[in-house]
Amino acid sequence: MAARAVRPPRRAVARGLRRARPAHRAALGERGAAARARARARTAAARAAGRVGRRGLSAAPADARREEIAIRASADASSRAPVLVFFATAVAWLLFGSLAGELASLALHWPDLLGFASFLTFGRIRTAHLNAMIYGWASLAMCGVSLWMIPRLVHQQLSWPRLAMAGAALWNVGLVIGIGGILAGRNDGLEWLEMDRALADPWLVAGGACVGIPLLATLARRTVDHLYVSVWYVIGAFLWFPVLFLVGNWPFGGVESAAVNWFYAHNALGLWLTAVNVGAAYYFIPKVLGRPVYSYQLSLLGFWTLAFFYALNGMHHLIGGPLPTWMITTSIVASVLMIIPVVAVAVNHHMTVVGRFAALRYSPTLRFVVIGAMAYTAVSLQGMFTALREVNRITHFTQWTIAHSHVGVYGFVTFVLFGSMYYVLPRLAGREWPSARLIQWHFWLSLGGIGLYVVALTVVGVLQGLVLLEPSAPFQRSVEVTIPGLYARSLAGLVLGAGHLLFALHCAALLRAPARRAMPALLEARPVVVRDAGAVQEPAS
């Protein structure tokens, strides 16, 4: 039998090493250190390769980075002209809507102020304010943000940018005709659908089609397989809104007209204004922070539950009206179920920002968008409670409703749009914002104004509702309790209008500035790692 090789005991090997010559021991130690260094290098390389693989980058990160920047630069160049047109006209309507809203507010406690001109009476100027803010400021700014985001997210140039510019022109012509007709006394008499159906709506339909077609064509030509959640929200809004607009303008009569009207009005808020701005928040919060969204699955849950539940919500505005009980109850149940998409969005946004809250001190985009996202959560929870019959009987037909709508349309929608424009405009203009101080003033005037507005009208709204439920109280008493809140409303309108004027002047200064700032316009002059750089220092996707 062949003799087996006998391995010496470990202790013997150790004794032999200790007895070896010093030079030999040093050589053995060097070879061991070199082996350990090679192992550490292989481990580090494997970890780096894993990180690269998870991010979907190539083996040459520098080349991939340059390619990514080139794709974004190409997308920005293709959308630059239409986006600037949409933003410029949106700001113009913001100023007009602010003036009209202030005049309408003054008329509530100073009724003789504008009695000399019929086109300035409350019924006309308040309706002009509503349509200017919804279809002028908000819708035009949302179209601009969408035309900028979608090409970037699908890695493709915007299709037919001239068609999109034609859409901006047609939409604005429709607004001039429609709002001019309202001031002249032509009003269709339906909430959110006051503009003349025969004269203004064809222009709006044509303009909207000229914006939606390039977006859908750009999506069809995408070079990415995965669609980020912002694309879902924005494209969903551009598919839902035409259907809503068609149904809302269909000539129904009687009680059916009221039901269809609130189906349109509530869903125009939820499936148009809300959808685009939730998508924008999902884009800009991770973008500025330079980190991925907390949970992609949670974001899709929020999207689909919004689509399913929100469409049924509108009938709670008609509690107590001549509608079938099952229809009202279905709307109330759907309103309560909105807790699912609202919590999904709130948790996703909050967990994305966790650990980076200090960035709100410096980034104007992050500050506006995060406050807007918080307002979305607040107004949605408020809407759920308002849909309950026991709460609705107090708040319905009071100033509470006005406060609630402004939390949504201003605190949420307008704040997100302000933050979006603070991010997008420097990249299209090729220069930074001229003054961080003006951004600070704009933020605090907007936050202080809407805070005063909402708190004042919420308090007097509850008091008004309680007086209306008191059988022995005269109706005049329900009006008198609102007077302090109406004065506060006018003051808040002046504060908000001052912020809007500063914003408009700052936008004009940005586009006319002769040179680019060396550094981004951060809200505090202190270095911080925030992805809020200018047009050249592009943040990572």
C-alpha positions as a printed Julia matrix, in Angstrom:
541×3 Matrix{Float64}:
   0.0     0.0     0.0
   1.14    3.44   -0.77
   2.01    5.4     2.31
  -0.39    8.24    3.08
   0.98   11.71    3.33
   0.83   12.87    6.89
   0.01   16.59    7.48
   2.1    17.98   10.31
   0.2    19.39   13.27
  -0.61   23.12   13.19
   1.42   23.76   16.31
   4.5    22.22   14.66
   4.06   24.47   11.62
   3.75   27.49   13.88
   6.93   26.51   15.77
   8.74   26.07   12.48
   7.72   29.54   11.33
   8.88   31.08   14.56
  12.27   29.35   14.22
  12.71   30.43   10.58
  15.17   33.13    9.73
  13.95   36.75   10.04
  14.33   37.43    6.3
  12.26   34.38    5.47
   9.58   35.4     7.95
   9.45   38.9     6.42
   9.03   37.45    2.94
   6.18   35.26    4.12
   4.54   38.29    5.8
   4.85   40.4     2.66
   3.27   37.69    0.51
   0.42   37.39    3.01
  -0.16   41.16    3.06
  -0.12   41.26   -0.73
  -2.69   38.45   -0.87
  -4.91   40.26    1.61
  -4.62   43.51   -0.41
  -5.55   41.67   -3.62
  -8.58   40.16   -1.86
  -9.7    43.57   -0.6
  -9.31   44.99   -4.1
 -11.39   42.18   -5.6
 -14.1    42.75   -2.96
 -14.16   46.49   -3.63
 -14.35   45.9    -7.37
 -17.22   43.45   -6.92
 -19.11   45.93   -4.76
 -18.56   48.7    -7.29
 -19.72   46.43  -10.09
 -22.82   45.63   -8.06
 -23.55   49.32   -7.55
 -23.06   50.0   -11.24
 -25.3    47.1   -12.15
 -28.04   48.27   -9.8
 -27.92   51.76  -11.29
 -28.08   50.43  -14.81
 -24.85   52.17  -15.86
 -22.22   50.81  -18.19
 -18.75   49.7   -17.19
 -17.5    53.2   -18.01
 -19.36   55.5   -15.59
 -17.74   58.66  -16.95
 -18.88   57.86  -20.51
 -22.34   56.94  -19.27
 -22.51   60.2   -17.33
 -21.59   62.22  -20.41
 -24.15   60.33  -22.48
 -26.83   60.94  -19.85
 -26.11   64.67  -19.77
 -26.21   64.79  -23.58
 -29.63   63.09  -23.6
 -31.02   65.59  -21.1
 -29.51   68.52  -22.95
 -31.1    67.3   -26.19
 -34.48   66.85  -24.49
 -34.27   70.34  -22.95
 -33.33   71.93  -26.27
 -36.3    70.33  -28.03
 -38.82   71.54  -25.41
 -37.27   74.92  -24.62
 -39.42   77.18  -26.83
 -42.88   75.71  -26.01
 -42.12   75.45  -22.29
 -41.03   79.08  -22.08
 -44.19   80.16  -23.93
 -46.4    78.17  -21.58
 -44.62   79.5   -18.49
 -44.68   83.13  -19.67
 -48.4    83.08  -20.42
 -49.12   81.18  -17.2
 -47.43   83.92  -15.14
 -49.44   86.57  -17.02
 -52.69   84.81  -16.11
 -51.46   84.43  -12.53
 -51.19   88.2   -12.24
 -54.6    88.77  -13.84
 -56.21   86.1   -11.65
 -54.65   87.62   -8.52
 -56.07   91.05   -9.34
 -59.51   89.63  -10.13
 -59.52   87.59   -6.93
 -58.61   90.6    -4.81
 -61.4    92.68   -6.37
 -63.89   89.87   -5.74
 -62.75   89.62   -2.11
 -63.1    93.36   -1.53
 -66.62   93.26   -2.97
 -67.73   90.92   -0.14
 -67.2    93.54    2.57
 -67.13   96.69    0.41
 -70.03   96.06   -2.01
 -70.2    99.63   -3.36
 -66.55   99.67   -4.41
 -67.05   98.43   -7.98
 -70.72   99.08   -8.52
 -70.0   101.63  -11.25
 -69.04   98.93  -13.81
 -71.1    95.85  -14.58
 -68.08   93.78  -15.65
 -66.56   94.27  -12.16
 -69.55   93.02  -10.18
 -68.94   90.08   -7.87
 -70.69   87.44   -9.97
 -68.48   88.21  -12.99
 -65.13   89.11  -11.43
 -65.14   86.11   -9.07
 -65.88   83.73  -11.97
 -63.17   85.37  -14.08
 -60.73   84.86  -11.19
 -61.62   81.16  -10.91
 -61.19   80.46  -14.63
 -57.99   82.51  -14.91
 -56.38   80.57  -12.07
 -57.57   77.08  -13.09
 -57.32   77.21  -16.88
 -54.87   80.09  -17.18
 -52.22   79.87  -14.48
 -52.44   76.24  -13.31
 -53.22   74.45  -16.58
 -50.7    76.39  -18.68
 -47.92   75.95  -16.1
 -48.75   72.23  -15.83
 -48.5    71.86  -19.61
 -45.07   73.5   -19.5
 -43.84   71.22  -16.69
 -45.19   68.15  -18.52
 -43.56   69.11  -21.83
 -40.25   69.45  -19.99
 -40.45   66.31  -17.84
 -41.67   63.69  -20.3
 -38.83   64.01  -22.87
 -36.29   63.75  -20.05
 -37.94   60.72  -18.46
 -38.28   58.78  -21.74
 -34.83   59.84  -23.09
 -36.26   61.31  -26.26
 -36.61   64.72  -27.88
 -40.05   66.33  -27.76
 -42.03   65.45  -30.86
 -43.45   68.36  -32.87
 -42.54   71.25  -30.54
 -44.1    73.74  -32.97
 -47.42   71.96  -32.6
 -47.12   72.38  -28.83
 -46.43   76.11  -29.31
 -49.53   76.33  -31.49
 -51.42   74.65  -28.65
 -50.29   77.38  -26.25
 -51.52   80.05  -28.67
 -54.91   78.36  -29.22
 -55.44   77.77  -25.51
 -54.71   81.41  -24.71
 -57.07   82.6   -27.43
 -59.78   80.42  -25.89
 -59.07   81.91  -22.47
 -59.28   85.48  -23.75
 -62.59   84.73  -25.46
 -64.02   82.76  -22.54
 -62.99   85.07  -19.7
 -63.77   88.14  -21.76
 -67.23   86.67  -22.35
 -67.67   86.07  -18.6
 -66.86   89.72  -17.86
 -69.28   90.74  -20.62
 -72.08   88.64  -19.1
 -71.86   85.41  -21.17
 -71.8    82.63  -18.6
 -72.9    79.01  -19.01
 -73.82   78.89  -15.32
 -71.96   75.69  -14.39
 -69.19   75.65  -11.79
 -65.77   75.36  -13.48
 -67.52   75.37  -16.89
 -68.61   79.01  -17.07
 -66.79   79.88  -20.31
 -69.01   80.01  -23.37
 -69.4    76.52  -24.79
 -69.8    77.64  -28.39
 -67.19   80.44  -28.53
 -64.39   79.45  -26.15
 -64.45   75.66  -25.84
 -63.44   74.86  -29.48
 -60.24   76.85  -28.97
 -59.52   75.08  -25.71
 -60.13   71.66  -27.25
 -57.84   72.4   -30.19
 -55.15   73.82  -27.92
 -55.28   70.86  -25.56
 -55.02   68.41  -28.47
 -51.95   70.24  -29.77
 -50.26   69.71  -26.4
 -51.38   66.12  -25.79
 -50.41   64.77  -29.21
 -46.69   65.72  -28.95
 -46.54   64.23  -25.44
 -48.07   60.92  -26.55
 -45.86   60.83  -29.67
 -42.79   61.42  -27.53
 -43.85   58.59  -25.23
 -44.36   56.27  -28.21
 -40.78   56.99  -29.4
 -39.21   56.4   -25.99
 -35.86   54.66  -25.73
 -36.39   53.32  -22.19
 -38.32   50.22  -21.18
 -39.1    51.29  -17.65
 -41.55   54.16  -17.11
 -41.0    56.22  -13.99
 -44.13   56.92  -11.92
 -44.22   60.6   -12.95
 -44.88   59.47  -16.52
 -47.87   57.45  -15.34
 -49.41   60.43  -13.57
 -48.78   62.97  -16.35
 -49.89   60.78  -19.24
 -52.88   59.59  -17.23
 -53.94   63.21  -16.67
 -53.66   64.02  -20.37
 -55.84   61.0   -21.2
 -58.43   61.61  -18.48
 -58.96   65.34  -18.92
 -60.33   65.26  -22.52
 -62.92   62.68  -21.45
 -63.9    64.79  -18.44
 -64.14   67.94  -20.54
 -66.34   66.22  -23.13
 -68.7    64.75  -20.52
 -68.84   67.98  -18.51
 -69.83   70.04  -21.55
 -72.44   67.58  -22.8
 -75.87   69.28  -22.68
 -77.7    67.6   -19.81
 -80.73   69.09  -18.11
 -82.26   69.31  -14.65
 -80.84   67.23  -11.84
 -78.64   65.3   -14.29
 -76.88   68.56  -15.14
 -75.94   69.15  -11.48
 -74.64   65.6   -11.06
 -72.55   65.74  -14.26
 -71.29   69.2   -13.34
 -69.83   67.99  -10.04
 -68.54   64.84  -11.68
 -66.51   67.14  -13.94
 -65.53   69.81  -11.43
 -64.3    67.42   -8.74
 -62.46   65.2   -11.21
 -60.88   68.17  -12.97
 -59.3    68.85   -9.6
 -58.39   65.23   -8.85
 -57.58   63.66  -12.22
 -56.1    66.76  -13.89
 -54.64   69.22  -11.39
 -53.78   66.63   -8.75
 -52.41   63.98  -11.12
 -49.92   66.25  -12.88
 -48.69   67.85   -9.68
 -48.31   64.6    -7.76
 -46.26   63.4   -10.73
 -44.18   66.58  -10.58
 -43.57   66.11   -6.85
 -42.47   62.52   -7.5
 -39.95   63.89  -10.0
 -38.5    66.94   -8.26
 -38.16   65.69   -4.67
 -35.87   62.73   -5.55
 -34.17   64.79   -8.26
 -33.1    67.6    -5.96
 -32.05   65.22   -3.2
 -30.14   62.97   -5.59
 -31.71   59.78   -4.26
 -34.36   57.35   -5.59
 -37.97   57.47   -4.53
 -38.56   55.45   -1.36
 -40.85   52.8    -2.89
 -41.78   52.43   -6.53
 -44.45   49.82   -5.72
 -46.06   52.22   -3.24
 -46.13   54.94   -5.9
 -47.98   52.67   -8.32
 -50.46   51.73   -5.59
 -51.14   55.44   -5.12
 -51.62   55.96   -8.85
 -54.1    53.16   -9.46
 -56.15   53.78   -6.33
 -56.37   57.47   -7.26
 -57.65   56.47  -10.68
 -60.26   54.08   -9.27
 -61.56   56.0    -6.25
 -61.36   59.67   -7.17
 -63.74   59.45  -10.13
 -66.63   58.65   -7.75
 -66.06   61.47   -5.26
 -67.92   64.41   -6.75
 -71.44   63.63   -5.53
 -70.64   64.47   -1.91
 -70.94   68.12   -2.98
 -74.65   67.44   -3.49
 -75.46   65.95   -0.08
 -79.01   67.02    0.7
 -79.81   67.51   -2.98
 -82.43   65.69   -5.09
 -80.19   62.75   -5.97
 -80.59   59.02   -5.17
 -79.26   58.11   -1.73
 -77.13   55.28   -3.15
 -75.3    57.75   -5.4
 -74.42   60.05   -2.5
 -73.42   57.11   -0.29
 -71.19   55.65   -3.0
 -69.44   59.0    -3.29
 -68.93   59.19    0.48
 -67.44   55.67    0.58
 -65.11   56.49   -2.33
 -64.06   59.69   -0.57
 -63.12   57.74    2.55
 -61.24   55.14    0.47
 -59.06   57.98   -0.83
 -57.1    57.42    2.38
 -55.2    54.7     0.46
 -53.62   56.82   -2.32
 -53.17   59.78    0.02
 -51.25   57.78    2.63
 -49.26   56.01   -0.1
 -48.11   59.32   -1.56
 -47.5    60.92    1.83
 -45.38   58.03    3.11
 -43.42   57.84   -0.14
 -42.62   61.56   -0.17
 -41.81   61.68    3.54
 -39.52   58.64    3.51
 -37.73   59.99    0.44
 -36.9    63.2     2.32
 -36.07   61.53    5.68
 -32.47   62.27    6.6
 -32.24   65.2     4.17
 -34.61   67.73    5.74
 -31.72   70.19    6.07
 -31.82   70.61    2.29
 -35.11   72.51    2.66
 -33.12   75.4     4.09
 -31.2    75.84    0.85
 -33.16   74.57   -2.15
 -36.07   76.75   -3.36
 -37.44   73.89   -5.44
 -37.43   71.46   -2.54
 -38.95   73.99   -0.15
 -41.92   74.8    -2.4
 -42.54   71.22   -3.57
 -42.34   69.64   -0.1
 -44.75   72.23    1.33
 -47.04   71.54   -1.65
 -46.87   67.79   -1.0
 -47.76   68.36    2.65
 -50.72   70.5     1.57
 -51.88   67.65   -0.7
 -52.02   65.34    2.3
 -53.81   67.97    4.41
 -56.45   68.88    1.82
 -57.15   65.23    1.02
 -57.7    64.31    4.67
 -59.83   67.43    5.08
 -61.89   66.4     2.04
 -62.52   62.93    3.46
 -63.99   64.35    6.66
 -65.97   66.97    4.75
 -67.62   64.2     2.72
 -69.16   62.7     5.87
 -72.78   63.75    6.32
 -72.37   64.9     9.94
 -69.48   67.18    9.01
 -70.96   68.28    5.71
 -74.13   69.59    7.33
 -71.96   72.14    9.2
 -69.45   73.1     6.5
 -71.6    73.05    3.36
 -72.52   76.46    1.89
 -70.02   78.23    4.17
 -66.62   79.92    3.9
 -65.09   76.59    5.0
 -65.51   75.35    1.41
 -63.57   78.34    0.06
 -60.73   77.69    2.52
 -60.69   73.98    1.64
 -60.47   74.63   -2.1
 -57.6    77.08   -1.63
 -55.58   74.54    0.37
 -55.79   72.31   -2.71
 -55.49   74.71   -5.63
 -53.02   77.09   -3.99
 -51.3    75.29   -1.11
 -50.78   72.13   -3.15
 -51.0    72.86   -6.88
 -49.54   76.37   -6.99
 -46.72   75.6    -4.55
 -45.63   72.56   -6.57
 -45.75   74.62   -9.78
 -43.66   77.4    -8.2
 -41.06   74.85   -7.11
 -41.08   73.2   -10.54
 -40.52   76.5   -12.33
 -37.69   77.42   -9.97
 -35.97   74.23  -11.13
 -36.83   74.25  -14.83
 -36.38   77.89  -15.85
 -32.62   78.17  -15.08
 -31.98   75.11  -17.22
 -33.88   76.55  -20.16
 -32.52   80.07  -19.8
 -28.91   78.95  -19.33
 -28.41   81.08  -16.22
 -29.19   81.05  -12.52
 -31.86   83.04  -10.7
 -30.53   86.58  -10.15
 -31.57   86.94   -6.49
 -31.94   84.4    -3.69
 -33.48   87.16   -1.56
 -36.41   87.55   -3.98
 -37.02   83.81   -3.79
 -37.07   84.07    0.0
 -39.58   86.92   -0.11
 -41.75   85.06   -2.59
 -41.8    81.92   -0.45
 -42.69   83.65    2.82
 -45.29   85.92    1.22
 -46.94   82.88   -0.4
 -46.82   80.76    2.75
 -47.95   83.57    5.04
 -50.7    84.68    2.68
 -52.23   81.25    2.18
 -51.87   80.47    5.9
 -53.81   83.6     6.87
 -56.39   82.95    4.15
 -57.09   79.34    5.18
 -57.11   79.85    8.95
 -59.41   82.89    8.79
 -61.98   81.34    6.45
 -61.9    77.96    8.2
 -62.75   79.54   11.57
 -65.52   81.81   10.29
 -66.8    78.98    8.09
 -67.39   76.73   11.09
 -69.07   79.58   12.98
 -71.23   80.33    9.96
 -72.3    76.7     9.68
 -73.22   76.48   13.35
 -75.33   79.64   13.11
 -77.12   78.28   10.04
 -78.05   75.15   12.0
 -79.59   77.22   14.79
 -83.34   77.53   13.97
 -83.87   80.64   16.08
 -80.9    82.59   14.67
 -81.71   85.09   11.88
 -79.91   84.54    8.58
 -78.23   87.94    8.88
 -76.32   86.59   11.87
 -74.68   83.93    9.67
 -73.39   86.74    7.44
 -72.17   88.94   10.27
 -69.94   86.23   11.78
 -67.99   86.0     8.52
 -67.04   89.71    8.31
 -63.72   89.44   10.24
 -62.71   86.51    8.07
 -63.56   88.4     4.9
 -61.31   91.3     5.94
 -58.53   88.79    6.65
 -59.2    87.22    3.24
 -58.64   90.55    1.48
 -55.44   91.15    3.43
 -54.21   87.66    2.56
 -55.0    88.33   -1.09
 -52.81   91.44   -1.03
 -49.96   89.43    0.5
 -50.31   86.68   -2.09
 -50.53   89.22   -4.92
 -47.3    90.86   -3.74
 -45.57   87.48   -3.86
 -46.91   86.83   -7.36
 -45.66   90.2    -8.57
 -42.17   89.49   -7.17
 -42.2    86.09   -8.86
 -43.2    87.58  -12.22
 -40.51   90.27  -11.99
 -37.92   87.67  -11.04
 -38.87   85.49  -14.02
 -38.47   88.48  -16.33
 -35.1    89.32  -14.75
 -33.92   85.73  -15.23
 -34.75   85.72  -18.93
 -33.18   89.16  -19.47
 -30.09   88.7   -17.27
 -26.91   89.4   -19.28
 -24.71   86.91  -17.47
 -25.02   83.7   -15.53
 -24.4    83.55  -11.79
 -21.38   81.52  -10.75
 -23.4    79.6    -8.15
 -27.02   78.43   -7.82
 -29.4    80.77   -6.0
 -29.53   78.88   -2.7
 -31.74   80.27    0.03
 -28.85   80.38    2.52
 -25.28   81.3     1.63
 -23.75   78.13    2.98
 -22.32   75.17    1.02
 -24.53   72.11    1.07
 -24.87   69.03   -1.1
 -28.18   69.59   -2.9
 -29.0    68.64   -6.45
 -30.34   72.08   -7.28
 -27.62   73.35   -9.58
 -28.11   75.37  -12.7
 -28.37   74.6   -16.38
 -24.8    73.37  -16.8
 -24.28   71.55  -13.49
 -27.0    69.02  -14.21
 -27.98   66.66  -11.36
 -28.13   62.93  -11.82
 -31.41   61.3   -12.77
